[in-house]
Amino acid sequence: MSDNMTNIETLRMAAIAAVLAATNSSEDPSQAGRMSGESWSQDHRRMNMGMSSVMHQRSSRSPWK
């Protein structure tokens, strides 16, 4: 019975390690809040703050030209 429990515990640890290895990325997770995100989420944030849409922002001329 103890060999069976050891095998189950080993398999459980291997599964947890596999999940953790798959979810870790090369990016720093502490910087996730600084990432701009998807276009639609940027657009919703801009519109909620009363700013122009992402499409309008991207199509407008740059002041540096």
mmCIF file of the N, C-alpha and C atoms, coordinates in Angstrom:
data_MODEL
# 
_entry.id   MODEL 
# 
loop_
_atom_site.group_PDB 
_atom_site.id 
_atom_site.type_symbol 
_atom_site.label_atom_id 
_atom_site.label_alt_id 
_atom_site.label_comp_id 
_atom_site.label_asym_id 
_atom_site.label_entity_id 
_atom_site.label_seq_id 
_atom_site.pdbx_PDB_ins_code 
_atom_site.Cartn_x 
_atom_site.Cartn_y 
_atom_site.Cartn_z 
_atom_site.occupancy 
_atom_site.B_iso_or_equiv 
_atom_site.pdbx_formal_charge 
_atom_site.auth_seq_id 
_atom_site.auth_comp_id 
_atom_site.auth_asym_id 
_atom_site.auth_atom_id 
_atom_site.pdbx_PDB_model_num 
ATOM 1   N N  . MET A 1 1  ? 0.832   -1.195 0.000   1.00 0.00 ? 1  MET A N  1 
ATOM 2   C CA . MET A 1 1  ? 0.000   0.000  0.000   1.00 0.00 ? 1  MET A CA 1 
ATOM 3   C C  . MET A 1 1  ? 0.869   1.248  0.000   1.00 0.00 ? 1  MET A C  1 
ATOM 4   N N  . SER A 1 2  ? 1.982   1.230  0.702   1.00 0.00 ? 2  SER A N  1 
ATOM 5   C CA . SER A 1 2  ? 2.820   2.424  0.769   1.00 0.00 ? 2  SER A CA 1 
ATOM 6   C C  . SER A 1 2  ? 3.487   2.717  -0.575  1.00 0.00 ? 2  SER A C  1 
ATOM 7   N N  . ASP A 1 3  ? 3.777   1.662  -1.373  1.00 0.00 ? 3  ASP A N  1 
ATOM 8   C CA . ASP A 1 3  ? 4.344   1.890  -2.702  1.00 0.00 ? 3  ASP A CA 1 
ATOM 9   C C  . ASP A 1 3  ? 3.344   2.587  -3.607  1.00 0.00 ? 3  ASP A C  1 
ATOM 10  N N  . ASN A 1 4  ? 2.075   2.216  -3.460  1.00 0.00 ? 4  ASN A N  1 
ATOM 11  C CA . ASN A 1 4  ? 1.026   2.838  -4.262  1.00 0.00 ? 4  ASN A CA 1 
ATOM 12  C C  . ASN A 1 4  ? 0.872   4.310  -3.900  1.00 0.00 ? 4  ASN A C  1 
ATOM 13  N N  . MET A 1 5  ? 0.939   4.612  -2.593  1.00 0.00 ? 5  MET A N  1 
ATOM 14  C CA . MET A 1 5  ? 0.828   6.004  -2.142  1.00 0.00 ? 5  MET A CA 1 
ATOM 15  C C  . MET A 1 5  ? 2.028   6.813  -2.625  1.00 0.00 ? 5  MET A C  1 
ATOM 16  N N  . THR A 1 6  ? 3.202   6.206  -2.606  1.00 0.00 ? 6  THR A N  1 
ATOM 17  C CA . THR A 1 6  ? 4.399   6.894  -3.085  1.00 0.00 ? 6  THR A CA 1 
ATOM 18  C C  . THR A 1 6  ? 4.275   7.201  -4.572  1.00 0.00 ? 6  THR A C  1 
ATOM 19  N N  . ASN A 1 7  ? 3.761   6.281  -5.339  1.00 0.00 ? 7  ASN A N  1 
ATOM 20  C CA . ASN A 1 7  ? 3.576   6.501  -6.770  1.00 0.00 ? 7  ASN A CA 1 
ATOM 21  C C  . ASN A 1 7  ? 2.559   7.615  -7.029  1.00 0.00 ? 7  ASN A C  1 
ATOM 22  N N  . ILE A 1 8  ? 1.490   7.619  -6.267  1.00 0.00 ? 8  ILE A N  1 
ATOM 23  C CA . ILE A 1 8  ? 0.478   8.660  -6.433  1.00 0.00 ? 8  ILE A CA 1 
ATOM 24  C C  . ILE A 1 8  ? 1.062   10.027 -6.067  1.00 0.00 ? 8  ILE A C  1 
ATOM 25  N N  . GLU A 1 9  ? 1.822   10.079 -4.988  1.00 0.00 ? 9  GLU A N  1 
ATOM 26  C CA . GLU A 1 9  ? 2.440   11.349 -4.585  1.00 0.00 ? 9  GLU A CA 1 
ATOM 27  C C  . GLU A 1 9  ? 3.457   11.814 -5.620  1.00 0.00 ? 9  GLU A C  1 
ATOM 28  N N  . THR A 1 10 ? 4.212   10.877 -6.186  1.00 0.00 ? 10 THR A N  1 
ATOM 29  C CA . THR A 1 10 ? 5.191   11.230 -7.215  1.00 0.00 ? 10 THR A CA 1 
ATOM 30  C C  . THR A 1 10 ? 4.487   11.761 -8.454  1.00 0.00 ? 10 THR A C  1 
ATOM 31  N N  . LEU A 1 11 ? 3.429   11.096 -8.858  1.00 0.00 ? 11 LEU A N  1 
ATOM 32  C CA . LEU A 1 11 ? 2.667   11.559 -10.025 1.00 0.00 ? 11 LEU A CA 1 
ATOM 33  C C  . LEU A 1 11 ? 2.017   12.920 -9.760  1.00 0.00 ? 11 LEU A C  1 
ATOM 34  N N  . ARG A 1 12 ? 1.534   13.122 -8.559  1.00 0.00 ? 12 ARG A N  1 
ATOM 35  C CA . ARG A 1 12 ? 0.928   14.408 -8.205  1.00 0.00 ? 12 ARG A CA 1 
ATOM 36  C C  . ARG A 1 12 ? 1.967   15.531 -8.278  1.00 0.00 ? 12 ARG A C  1 
ATOM 37  N N  . MET A 1 13 ? 3.150   15.286 -7.733  1.00 0.00 ? 13 MET A N  1 
ATOM 38  C CA . MET A 1 13 ? 4.210   16.301 -7.785  1.00 0.00 ? 13 MET A CA 1 
ATOM 39  C C  . MET A 1 13 ? 4.638   16.572 -9.226  1.00 0.00 ? 13 MET A C  1 
ATOM 40  N N  . ALA A 1 14 ? 4.705   15.533 -10.042 1.00 0.00 ? 14 ALA A N  1 
ATOM 41  C CA . ALA A 1 14 ? 5.079   15.709 -11.446 1.00 0.00 ? 14 ALA A CA 1 
ATOM 42  C C  . ALA A 1 14 ? 4.022   16.527 -12.187 1.00 0.00 ? 14 ALA A C  1 
ATOM 43  N N  . ALA A 1 15 ? 2.755   16.277 -11.888 1.00 0.00 ? 15 ALA A N  1 
ATOM 44  C CA . ALA A 1 15 ? 1.681   17.034 -12.526 1.00 0.00 ? 15 ALA A CA 1 
ATOM 45  C C  . ALA A 1 15 ? 1.722   18.494 -12.118 1.00 0.00 ? 15 ALA A C  1 
ATOM 46  N N  . ILE A 1 16 ? 1.968   18.760 -10.848 1.00 0.00 ? 16 ILE A N  1 
ATOM 47  C CA . ILE A 1 16 ? 2.050   20.148 -10.373 1.00 0.00 ? 16 ILE A CA 1 
ATOM 48  C C  . ILE A 1 16 ? 3.240   20.848 -11.018 1.00 0.00 ? 16 ILE A C  1 
ATOM 49  N N  . ALA A 1 17 ? 4.372   20.163 -11.095 1.00 0.00 ? 17 ALA A N  1 
ATOM 50  C CA . ALA A 1 17 ? 5.556   20.757 -11.719 1.00 0.00 ? 17 ALA A CA 1 
ATOM 51  C C  . ALA A 1 17 ? 5.309   21.044 -13.193 1.00 0.00 ? 17 ALA A C  1 
ATOM 52  N N  . ALA A 1 18 ? 4.583   20.148 -13.886 1.00 0.00 ? 18 ALA A N  1 
ATOM 53  C CA . ALA A 1 18 ? 4.291   20.357 -15.301 1.00 0.00 ? 18 ALA A CA 1 
ATOM 54  C C  . ALA A 1 18 ? 3.384   21.562 -15.505 1.00 0.00 ? 18 ALA A C  1 
ATOM 55  N N  . VAL A 1 19 ? 2.390   21.720 -14.651 1.00 0.00 ? 19 VAL A N  1 
ATOM 56  C CA . VAL A 1 19 ? 1.490   22.871 -14.757 1.00 0.00 ? 19 VAL A CA 1 
ATOM 57  C C  . VAL A 1 19 ? 2.242   24.161 -14.478 1.00 0.00 ? 19 VAL A C  1 
ATOM 58  N N  . LEU A 1 20 ? 3.066   24.166 -13.457 1.00 0.00 ? 20 LEU A N  1 
ATOM 59  C CA . LEU A 1 20 ? 3.837   25.370 -13.139 1.00 0.00 ? 20 LEU A CA 1 
ATOM 60  C C  . LEU A 1 20 ? 4.817   25.717 -14.246 1.00 0.00 ? 20 LEU A C  1 
ATOM 61  N N  . ALA A 1 21 ? 5.439   24.716 -14.843 1.00 0.00 ? 21 ALA A N  1 
ATOM 62  C CA . ALA A 1 21 ? 6.389   24.968 -15.930 1.00 0.00 ? 21 ALA A CA 1 
ATOM 63  C C  . ALA A 1 21 ? 5.673   25.499 -17.164 1.00 0.00 ? 21 ALA A C  1 
ATOM 64  N N  . ALA A 1 22 ? 4.453   25.042 -17.408 1.00 0.00 ? 22 ALA A N  1 
ATOM 65  C CA . ALA A 1 22 ? 3.702   25.490 -18.581 1.00 0.00 ? 22 ALA A CA 1 
ATOM 66  C C  . ALA A 1 22 ? 3.181   26.912 -18.402 1.00 0.00 ? 22 ALA A C  1 
ATOM 67  N N  . THR A 1 23 ? 2.872   27.316 -17.179 1.00 0.00 ? 23 THR A N  1 
ATOM 68  C CA . THR A 1 23 ? 2.306   28.640 -16.962 1.00 0.00 ? 23 THR A CA 1 
ATOM 69  C C  . THR A 1 23 ? 3.369   29.711 -16.814 1.00 0.00 ? 23 THR A C  1 
ATOM 70  N N  . ASN A 1 24 ? 4.607   29.333 -16.482 1.00 0.00 ? 24 ASN A N  1 
ATOM 71  C CA . ASN A 1 24 ? 5.670   30.328 -16.359 1.00 0.00 ? 24 ASN A CA 1 
ATOM 72  C C  . ASN A 1 24 ? 6.098   30.771 -17.741 1.00 0.00 ? 24 ASN A C  1 
ATOM 73  N N  . SER A 1 25 ? 6.236   32.075 -17.922 1.00 0.00 ? 25 SER A N  1 
ATOM 74  C CA . SER A 1 25 ? 6.712   32.593 -19.195 1.00 0.00 ? 25 SER A CA 1 
ATOM 75  C C  . SER A 1 25 ? 8.030   33.306 -18.957 1.00 0.00 ? 25 SER A C  1 
ATOM 76  N N  . SER A 1 26 ? 8.670   33.701 -20.026 1.00 0.00 ? 26 SER A N  1 
ATOM 77  C CA . SER A 1 26 ? 9.955   34.366 -19.896 1.00 0.00 ? 26 SER A CA 1 
ATOM 78  C C  . SER A 1 26 ? 9.791   35.811 -19.432 1.00 0.00 ? 26 SER A C  1 
ATOM 79  N N  . GLU A 1 27 ? 8.573   36.341 -19.511 1.00 0.00 ? 27 GLU A N  1 
ATOM 80  C CA . GLU A 1 27 ? 8.332   37.710 -19.078 1.00 0.00 ? 27 GLU A CA 1 
ATOM 81  C C  . GLU A 1 27 ? 8.242   37.784 -17.562 1.00 0.00 ? 27 GLU A C  1 
ATOM 82  N N  . ASP A 1 28 ? 8.542   38.946 -17.038 1.00 0.00 ? 28 ASP A N  1 
ATOM 83  C CA . ASP A 1 28 ? 8.500   39.163 -15.600 1.00 0.00 ? 28 ASP A CA 1 
ATOM 84  C C  . ASP A 1 28 ? 7.041   39.331 -15.171 1.00 0.00 ? 28 ASP A C  1 
ATOM 85  N N  . PRO A 1 29 ? 6.501   38.453 -14.336 1.00 0.00 ? 29 PRO A N  1 
ATOM 86  C CA . PRO A 1 29 ? 5.091   38.553 -13.960 1.00 0.00 ? 29 PRO A CA 1 
ATOM 87  C C  . PRO A 1 29 ? 4.770   39.807 -13.154 1.00 0.00 ? 29 PRO A C  1 
ATOM 88  N N  . SER A 1 30 ? 5.778   40.406 -12.533 1.00 0.00 ? 30 SER A N  1 
ATOM 89  C CA . SER A 1 30 ? 5.511   41.613 -11.754 1.00 0.00 ? 30 SER A CA 1 
ATOM 90  C C  . SER A 1 30 ? 5.227   42.813 -12.644 1.00 0.00 ? 30 SER A C  1 
ATOM 91  N N  . GLN A 1 31 ? 5.540   42.697 -13.933 1.00 0.00 ? 31 GLN A N  1 
ATOM 92  C CA . GLN A 1 31 ? 5.317   43.796 -14.866 1.00 0.00 ? 31 GLN A CA 1 
ATOM 93  C C  . GLN A 1 31 ? 4.008   43.638 -15.650 1.00 0.00 ? 31 GLN A C  1 
ATOM 94  N N  . ALA A 1 32 ? 3.184   42.672 -15.283 1.00 0.00 ? 32 ALA A N  1 
ATOM 95  C CA . ALA A 1 32 ? 1.949   42.397 -16.021 1.00 0.00 ? 32 ALA A CA 1 
ATOM 96  C C  . ALA A 1 32 ? 1.002   43.591 -16.014 1.00 0.00 ? 32 ALA A C  1 
ATOM 97  N N  . GLY A 1 33 ? 0.965   44.341 -14.932 1.00 0.00 ? 33 GLY A N  1 
ATOM 98  C CA . GLY A 1 33 ? 0.080   45.497 -14.862 1.00 0.00 ? 33 GLY A CA 1 
ATOM 99  C C  . GLY A 1 33 ? 0.511   46.652 -15.731 1.00 0.00 ? 33 GLY A C  1 
ATOM 100 N N  . ARG A 1 34 ? 1.754   46.656 -16.162 1.00 0.00 ? 34 ARG A N  1 
ATOM 101 C CA . ARG A 1 34 ? 2.263   47.728 -17.015 1.00 0.00 ? 34 ARG A CA 1 
ATOM 102 C C  . ARG A 1 34 ? 2.055   47.446 -18.497 1.00 0.00 ? 34 ARG A C  1 
ATOM 103 N N  . MET A 1 35 ? 1.673   46.226 -18.827 1.00 0.00 ? 35 MET A N  1 
ATOM 104 C CA . MET A 1 35 ? 1.454   45.881 -20.226 1.00 0.00 ? 35 MET A CA 1 
ATOM 105 C C  . MET A 1 35 ? 0.141   46.487 -20.696 1.00 0.00 ? 35 MET A C  1 
ATOM 106 N N  . SER A 1 36 ? 0.118   46.948 -21.947 1.00 0.00 ? 36 SER A N  1 
ATOM 107 C CA . SER A 1 36 ? -1.068  47.654 -22.440 1.00 0.00 ? 36 SER A CA 1 
ATOM 108 C C  . SER A 1 36 ? -2.246  46.721 -22.703 1.00 0.00 ? 36 SER A C  1 
ATOM 109 N N  . GLY A 1 37 ? -1.999  45.486 -23.041 1.00 0.00 ? 37 GLY A N  1 
ATOM 110 C CA . GLY A 1 37 ? -3.084  44.531 -23.252 1.00 0.00 ? 37 GLY A CA 1 
ATOM 111 C C  . GLY A 1 37 ? -3.599  44.540 -24.683 1.00 0.00 ? 37 GLY A C  1 
ATOM 112 N N  . GLU A 1 38 ? -4.718  43.870 -24.880 1.00 0.00 ? 38 GLU A N  1 
ATOM 113 C CA . GLU A 1 38 ? -5.329  43.754 -26.199 1.00 0.00 ? 38 GLU A CA 1 
ATOM 114 C C  . GLU A 1 38 ? -5.887  45.090 -26.661 1.00 0.00 ? 38 GLU A C  1 
ATOM 115 N N  . SER A 1 39 ? -6.092  45.223 -27.966 1.00 0.00 ? 39 SER A N  1 
ATOM 116 C CA . SER A 1 39 ? -6.607  46.474 -28.527 1.00 0.00 ? 39 SER A CA 1 
ATOM 117 C C  . SER A 1 39 ? -7.988  46.814 -27.988 1.00 0.00 ? 39 SER A C  1 
ATOM 118 N N  . TRP A 1 40 ? -8.830  45.783 -27.878 1.00 0.00 ? 40 TRP A N  1 
ATOM 119 C CA . TRP A 1 40 ? -10.197 46.073 -27.437 1.00 0.00 ? 40 TRP A CA 1 
ATOM 120 C C  . TRP A 1 40 ? -10.217 46.556 -25.993 1.00 0.00 ? 40 TRP A C  1 
ATOM 121 N N  . SER A 1 41 ? -9.311  46.024 -25.154 1.00 0.00 ? 41 SER A N  1 
ATOM 122 C CA . SER A 1 41 ? -9.284  46.473 -23.763 1.00 0.00 ? 41 SER A CA 1 
ATOM 123 C C  . SER A 1 41 ? -8.711  47.885 -23.664 1.00 0.00 ? 41 SER A C  1 
ATOM 124 N N  . GLN A 1 42 ? -7.714  48.194 -24.502 1.00 0.00 ? 42 GLN A N  1 
ATOM 125 C CA . GLN A 1 42 ? -7.201  49.560 -24.560 1.00 0.00 ? 42 GLN A CA 1 
ATOM 126 C C  . GLN A 1 42 ? -8.302  50.519 -24.991 1.00 0.00 ? 42 GLN A C  1 
ATOM 127 N N  . ASP A 1 43 ? -9.081  50.108 -25.996 1.00 0.00 ? 43 ASP A N  1 
ATOM 128 C CA . ASP A 1 43 ? -10.153 50.949 -26.514 1.00 0.00 ? 43 ASP A CA 1 
ATOM 129 C C  . ASP A 1 43 ? -11.201 51.216 -25.447 1.00 0.00 ? 43 ASP A C  1 
ATOM 130 N N  . HIS A 1 44 ? -11.591 50.182 -24.708 1.00 0.00 ? 44 HIS A N  1 
ATOM 131 C CA . HIS A 1 44 ? -12.597 50.353 -23.660 1.00 0.00 ? 44 HIS A CA 1 
ATOM 132 C C  . HIS A 1 44 ? -12.092 51.272 -22.549 1.00 0.00 ? 44 HIS A C  1 
ATOM 133 N N  . ARG A 1 45 ? -10.824 51.106 -22.163 1.00 0.00 ? 45 ARG A N  1 
ATOM 134 C CA . ARG A 1 45 ? -10.265 51.984 -21.140 1.00 0.00 ? 45 ARG A CA 1 
ATOM 135 C C  . ARG A 1 45 ? -10.231 53.429 -21.619 1.00 0.00 ? 45 ARG A C  1 
ATOM 136 N N  . ARG A 1 46 ? -9.808  53.645 -22.857 1.00 0.00 ? 46 ARG A N  1 
ATOM 137 C CA . ARG A 1 46 ? -9.732  55.012 -23.397 1.00 0.00 ? 46 ARG A CA 1 
ATOM 138 C C  . ARG A 1 46 ? -11.119 55.642 -23.465 1.00 0.00 ? 46 ARG A C  1 
ATOM 139 N N  . MET A 1 47 ? -12.099 54.885 -23.933 1.00 0.00 ? 47 MET A N  1 
ATOM 140 C CA . MET A 1 47 ? -13.452 55.425 -24.067 1.00 0.00 ? 47 MET A CA 1 
ATOM 141 C C  . MET A 1 47 ? -14.047 55.727 -22.689 1.00 0.00 ? 47 MET A C  1 
ATOM 142 N N  . ASN A 1 48 ? -13.779 54.877 -21.700 1.00 0.00 ? 48 ASN A N  1 
ATOM 143 C CA . ASN A 1 48 ? -14.286 55.114 -20.345 1.00 0.00 ? 48 ASN A CA 1 
ATOM 144 C C  . ASN A 1 48 ? -13.659 56.350 -19.714 1.00 0.00 ? 48 ASN A C  1 
ATOM 145 N N  . MET A 1 49 ? -12.441 56.687 -20.126 1.00 0.00 ? 49 MET A N  1 
ATOM 146 C CA . MET A 1 49 ? -11.784 57.876 -19.596 1.00 0.00 ? 49 MET A CA 1 
ATOM 147 C C  . MET A 1 49 ? -12.117 59.132 -20.406 1.00 0.00 ? 49 MET A C  1 
ATOM 148 N N  . GLY A 1 50 ? -12.994 58.983 -21.419 1.00 0.00 ? 50 GLY A N  1 
ATOM 149 C CA . GLY A 1 50 ? -13.386 60.131 -22.225 1.00 0.00 ? 50 GLY A CA 1 
ATOM 150 C C  . GLY A 1 50 ? -12.399 60.476 -23.317 1.00 0.00 ? 50 GLY A C  1 
ATOM 151 N N  . MET A 1 51 ? -11.487 59.583 -23.622 1.00 0.00 ? 51 MET A N  1 
ATOM 152 C CA . MET A 1 51 ? -10.500 59.829 -24.673 1.00 0.00 ? 51 MET A CA 1 
ATOM 153 C C  . MET A 1 51 ? -11.007 59.244 -25.988 1.00 0.00 ? 51 MET A C  1 
ATOM 154 N N  . SER A 1 52 ? -10.308 59.549 -27.072 1.00 0.00 ? 52 SER A N  1 
ATOM 155 C CA . SER A 1 52 ? -10.704 59.015 -28.374 1.00 0.00 ? 52 SER A CA 1 
ATOM 156 C C  . SER A 1 52 ? -10.377 57.533 -28.456 1.00 0.00 ? 52 SER A C  1 
ATOM 157 N N  . SER A 1 53 ? -10.978 56.858 -29.417 1.00 0.00 ? 53 SER A N  1 
ATOM 158 C CA . SER A 1 53 ? -10.787 55.419 -29.550 1.00 0.00 ? 53 SER A CA 1 
ATOM 159 C C  . SER A 1 53 ? -9.376  55.108 -30.029 1.00 0.00 ? 53 SER A C  1 
ATOM 160 N N  . VAL A 1 54 ? -8.996  53.856 -29.911 1.00 0.00 ? 54 VAL A N  1 
ATOM 161 C CA . VAL A 1 54 ? -7.681  53.417 -30.364 1.00 0.00 ? 54 VAL A CA 1 
ATOM 162 C C  . VAL A 1 54 ? -7.566  53.598 -31.870 1.00 0.00 ? 54 VAL A C  1 
ATOM 163 N N  . MET A 1 55 ? -8.631  53.305 -32.605 1.00 0.00 ? 55 MET A N  1 
ATOM 164 C CA . MET A 1 55 ? -8.608  53.457 -34.060 1.00 0.00 ? 55 MET A CA 1 
ATOM 165 C C  . MET A 1 55 ? -8.339  54.913 -34.435 1.00 0.00 ? 55 MET A C  1 
ATOM 166 N N  . HIS A 1 56 ? -9.000  55.844 -33.746 1.00 0.00 ? 56 HIS A N  1 
ATOM 167 C CA . HIS A 1 56 ? -8.796  57.266 -34.026 1.00 0.00 ? 56 HIS A CA 1 
ATOM 168 C C  . HIS A 1 56 ? -7.380  57.685 -33.638 1.00 0.00 ? 56 HIS A C  1 
ATOM 169 N N  . GLN A 1 57 ? -6.895  57.190 -32.524 1.00 0.00 ? 57 GLN A N  1 
ATOM 170 C CA . GLN A 1 57 ? -5.551  57.535 -32.075 1.00 0.00 ? 57 GLN A CA 1 
ATOM 171 C C  . GLN A 1 57 ? -4.502  57.042 -33.067 1.00 0.00 ? 57 GLN A C  1 
ATOM 172 N N  . ARG A 1 58 ? -4.667  55.839 -33.558 1.00 0.00 ? 58 ARG A N  1 
ATOM 173 C CA . ARG A 1 58 ? -3.682  55.268 -34.482 1.00 0.00 ? 58 ARG A CA 1 
ATOM 174 C C  . ARG A 1 58 ? -3.725  55.921 -35.854 1.00 0.00 ? 58 ARG A C  1 
ATOM 175 N N  . SER A 1 59 ? -4.892  56.420 -36.256 1.00 0.00 ? 59 SER A N  1 
ATOM 176 C CA . SER A 1 59 ? -5.006  57.012 -37.581 1.00 0.00 ? 59 SER A CA 1 
ATOM 177 C C  . SER A 1 59 ? -4.686  58.503 -37.591 1.00 0.00 ? 59 SER A C  1 
ATOM 178 N N  . SER A 1 60 ? -4.602  59.118 -36.419 1.00 0.00 ? 60 SER A N  1 
ATOM 179 C CA . SER A 1 60 ? -4.322  60.553 -36.376 1.00 0.00 ? 60 SER A CA 1 
ATOM 180 C C  . SER A 1 60 ? -2.842  60.809 -36.632 1.00 0.00 ? 60 SER A C  1 
ATOM 181 N N  . ARG A 1 61 ? -2.546  62.006 -37.066 1.00 0.00 ? 61 ARG A N  1 
ATOM 182 C CA . ARG A 1 61 ? -1.160  62.358 -37.365 1.00 0.00 ? 61 ARG A CA 1 
ATOM 183 C C  . ARG A 1 61 ? -0.369  62.564 -36.076 1.00 0.00 ? 61 ARG A C  1 
ATOM 184 N N  . SER A 1 62 ? 0.895   62.239 -36.163 1.00 0.00 ? 62 SER A N  1 
ATOM 185 C CA . SER A 1 62 ? 1.777   62.445 -35.025 1.00 0.00 ? 62 SER A CA 1 
ATOM 186 C C  . SER A 1 62 ? 2.180   63.915 -34.951 1.00 0.00 ? 62 SER A C  1 
ATOM 187 N N  . PRO A 1 63 ? 2.297   64.487 -33.750 1.00 0.00 ? 63 PRO A N  1 
ATOM 188 C CA . PRO A 1 63 ? 2.698   65.892 -33.644 1.00 0.00 ? 63 PRO A CA 1 
ATOM 189 C C  . PRO A 1 63 ? 4.168   66.092 -34.017 1.00 0.00 ? 63 PRO A C  1 
ATOM 190 N N  . TRP A 1 64 ? 4.929   64.993 -34.168 1.00 0.00 ? 64 TRP A N  1 
ATOM 191 C CA . TRP A 1 64 ? 6.350   65.114 -34.454 1.00 0.00 ? 64 TRP A CA 1 
ATOM 192 C C  . TRP A 1 64 ? 6.641   65.171 -35.948 1.00 0.00 ? 64 TRP A C  1 
ATOM 193 N N  . LYS A 1 65 ? 5.615   65.072 -36.777 1.00 0.00 ? 65 LYS A N  1 
ATOM 194 C CA . LYS A 1 65 ? 5.866   65.108 -38.230 1.00 0.00 ? 65 LYS A CA 1 
ATOM 195 C C  . LYS A 1 65 ? 5.997   66.533 -38.712 1.00 0.00 ? 65 LYS A C  1 
# 
